[in-house]
Amino acid sequence: MERIPVAVLGATGMVGQWFVRLLSRHPWFEIAAVAASERSAGVPYGEAVRWIFPEGIPEAVRELPVVLPRPGIPGKLVFSALPAEVAGPVEEEFARSGYIVSSNARSHRYDPDVPIIVAEVNPDHLGLVELQRRKRGWEGFIVTGSNCSTAQLVLALEPLRRRFGVEAVVVVTMQALSGAGFSGVPGVAILDNVLPHIPGEEEKLAREPRKIWGRLTSEGIEEAGVRISAHCHRVATRDGHLEAVSVKLSRRAELGEVVEALEGFRGLPQELGLPSAPERPIVVRREPDRPQPRLDRDVGGGMSVVVGRIRPCPVLDWRLEILGHNTVRGAAGGAILNAELVVAKGLL
Ligand SMILES: NC(=O)c1ccc[n+]([C@@H]2O[C@H](COP(=O)([O-])OP(=O)(O)OC[C@H]3O[C@@H](n4cnc5c(N)ncnc54)[C@H](OP(=O)(O)O)[C@@H]3O)[C@@H](O)[C@H]2O)c1
């Protein structure tokens, strides 16, 4: 099969590099263009990027000249890892010009006609792009992935929501440094420390699951009524967000049923056999000291979430720890899986 040419916007950043790494060995997609800021434009990718991985820069991309993110660049499908401050109008321009944009930025997540997709959880919300195209008169469209902490939370809780209903969630996050971008948190601020505030994060975590778990209607998404209380912290791990979660279910569940629901869960990406879909989207660990970011973040190539310490909660119903790879499942990998879903559903 001939591979589909794609472009990466923000290709020199933390998430952008993950896109380049994952796409360079992708069976369906082939990187045709890399875009970044004025700082990098005009020079070969290999010179513009401060490469973060131990293996070398993929040969096919190293010599590609970095361009500015403007329509006209090759590729029908565009992956956006631009900062939110610039992504809004740029992504719109691409969609207006007929490109399909799979974005990691928050700029359009809350637009009523733009879906936030976590592929195993709400693949049906891709139906919203019809409304988007009709309303805006665009040939292309924008699909977003959720905030990184949200992606792993909604994925891990999805089997419980389907089987028992989820009414309320209290979540305390311990979020890795890579989540703040390449030059996000200064070393002197985080070394020997925990930062108890990540600007905007608690609001995103309280808001996005309600849209993702909402019902698609002909008018848009009817948000779910679940109550969410989030406490977000930045900690000195490199990759992998850990979340301590308490959850209130609508119906009573036994421990065995909870574990069975989590371990048995498979979504549409698994049914379709999409290339980035992990065989097991949720992996349950039984040891009392797992999951841990350093040991468990790469399970399923970083696309599985790992759940452990499932135990009763004396305030809500159940407590559990959820770990997800923030730059893979919570960013580049999630957006690639969403694009695979777009292709599989014949929307390209
Ligand atoms: N990190 C995560 O875990 C994570 C998770 C989910 C979502 N996100 C979202 O993904 C996006 C990227 O995050 P990141 O962590 O990868 O950020 P980052 O490391 O700061 O990278 C930003 C990228 O955007 C480019 N850029 C900056 N200003 C630009 C401009 N005016 N025009 C064109 N390109 C510009 C940069 O290019 P230069 O190198 O040329 O400056 C770089 O390639 C953000 O919207 C973020 O919120 C991140």
The ligand as an SDF file (V2000), in Angstrom:
LIG
                    3D

 48 52  0  0  0  0  0  0  0  0999 V2000
    4.0840   17.7090   26.2230 N   0  0  0  0  0  0  0  0  0  0  0  0
    2.9760   17.0140   26.4320 C   0  0  0  0  0  0  0  0  0  0  0  0
    2.9500   16.0030   27.1430 O   0  0  0  0  0  0  0  0  0  0  0  0
    1.6900   17.4340   25.7690 C   0  0  0  0  0  0  0  0  0  0  0  0
    0.5600   16.6120   25.9200 C   0  0  0  0  0  0  0  0  0  0  0  0
   -0.6330   16.9600   25.2920 C   0  0  0  0  0  0  0  0  0  0  0  0
   -0.6940   18.1150   24.5460 C   0  0  0  0  0  0  0  0  0  0  0  0
    0.4050   18.9240   24.4220 N   0  0  0  0  0  0  0  0  0  0  0  0
    0.2840   20.1150   23.5840 C   0  0  0  0  0  0  0  0  0  0  0  0
    1.0780   19.9290   22.3910 O   0  0  0  0  0  0  0  0  0  0  0  0
    1.5830   21.1610   21.9350 C   0  0  0  0  0  0  0  0  0  0  0  0
    3.1040   21.1000   21.8310 C   0  0  0  0  0  0  0  0  0  0  0  0
    3.6640   20.9140   23.1240 O   0  0  0  0  0  0  0  0  0  0  0  0
    5.2120   20.6400   23.3570 P   0  0  0  0  0  0  0  0  0  0  0  0
    5.3020   20.1790   24.7400 O   0  0  0  0  0  0  0  0  0  0  0  0
    5.7430   19.7660   22.2770 O   0  0  0  0  0  0  0  0  0  0  0  0
    5.8310   22.1390   23.1640 O   0  0  0  0  0  0  0  0  0  0  0  0
    7.3410   22.5780   22.8060 P   0  0  0  0  0  0  0  0  0  0  0  0
    8.3060   21.5300   23.1820 O   0  0  0  0  0  0  0  0  0  0  0  0
    7.4930   23.9380   23.3850 O   0  0  0  0  0  0  0  0  0  0  0  0
    7.3460   22.7070   21.1840 O   0  0  0  0  0  0  0  0  0  0  0  0
    6.6950   23.7260   20.4830 C   0  0  0  0  0  0  0  0  0  0  0  0
    6.8540   23.5550   18.9720 C   0  0  0  0  0  0  0  0  0  0  0  0
    6.1060   24.5700   18.2870 O   0  0  0  0  0  0  0  0  0  0  0  0
    6.9700   25.3640   17.4730 C   0  0  0  0  0  0  0  0  0  0  0  0
    6.5590   26.7690   17.5150 N   0  0  0  0  0  0  0  0  0  0  0  0
    6.6030   27.6300   18.5710 C   0  0  0  0  0  0  0  0  0  0  0  0
    6.1350   28.8480   18.2190 N   0  0  0  0  0  0  0  0  0  0  0  0
    5.7930   28.7630   16.9080 C   0  0  0  0  0  0  0  0  0  0  0  0
    5.2690   29.6870   15.9640 C   0  0  0  0  0  0  0  0  0  0  0  0
    4.9940   30.9510   16.2900 N   0  0  0  0  0  0  0  0  0  0  0  0
    5.0560   29.2600   14.6900 N   0  0  0  0  0  0  0  0  0  0  0  0
    5.3390   27.9830   14.3310 C   0  0  0  0  0  0  0  0  0  0  0  0
    5.8360   27.0640   15.1770 N   0  0  0  0  0  0  0  0  0  0  0  0
    6.0570   27.4420   16.4590 C   0  0  0  0  0  0  0  0  0  0  0  0
    8.3520   25.1690   18.0390 C   0  0  0  0  0  0  0  0  0  0  0  0
    9.2880   25.4210   17.0200 O   0  0  0  0  0  0  0  0  0  0  0  0
   10.7950   26.0100   17.2800 P   0  0  0  0  0  0  0  0  0  0  0  0
   11.6100   24.8530   17.7560 O   0  0  0  0  0  0  0  0  0  0  0  0
   11.1690   26.4980   15.9300 O   0  0  0  0  0  0  0  0  0  0  0  0
   10.6490   27.0960   18.3150 O   0  0  0  0  0  0  0  0  0  0  0  0
    8.2860   23.7000   18.4560 C   0  0  0  0  0  0  0  0  0  0  0  0
    8.4580   22.8970   17.3110 O   0  0  0  0  0  0  0  0  0  0  0  0
    1.0850   22.2310   22.9330 C   0  0  0  0  0  0  0  0  0  0  0  0
   -0.0880   22.8190   22.4390 O   0  0  0  0  0  0  0  0  0  0  0  0
    0.8210   21.4170   24.1830 C   0  0  0  0  0  0  0  0  0  0  0  0
   -0.0990   22.0270   25.0320 O   0  0  0  0  0  0  0  0  0  0  0  0
    1.5910   18.5970   25.0150 C   0  0  0  0  0  0  0  0  0  0  0  0
  1  2  1  0
  2  3  2  0
  2  4  1  0
  4  5  1  0
  4 48  2  0
  5  6  2  0
  6  7  1  0
  7  8  2  0
  8  9  1  0
  8 48  1  0
  9 10  1  0
  9 46  1  0
 10 11  1  0
 11 12  1  0
 11 44  1  0
 12 13  1  0
 13 14  1  0
 14 15  2  0
 14 16  1  0
 14 17  1  0
 17 18  1  0
 18 19  2  0
 18 20  1  0
 18 21  1  0
 21 22  1  0
 22 23  1  0
 23 24  1  0
 23 42  1  0
 24 25  1  0
 25 26  1  0
 25 36  1  0
 26 27  1  0
 26 35  1  0
 27 28  2  0
 28 29  1  0
 29 30  1  0
 29 35  2  0
 30 31  1  0
 30 32  2  0
 32 33  1  0
 33 34  2  0
 34 35  1  0
 36 37  1  0
 36 42  1  0
 37 38  1  0
 38 39  2  0
 38 40  1  0
 38 41  1  0
 42 43  1  0
 44 45  1  0
 44 46  1  0
 46 47  1  0
M  CHG  2   8   1  16  -1
M  END
$$$$
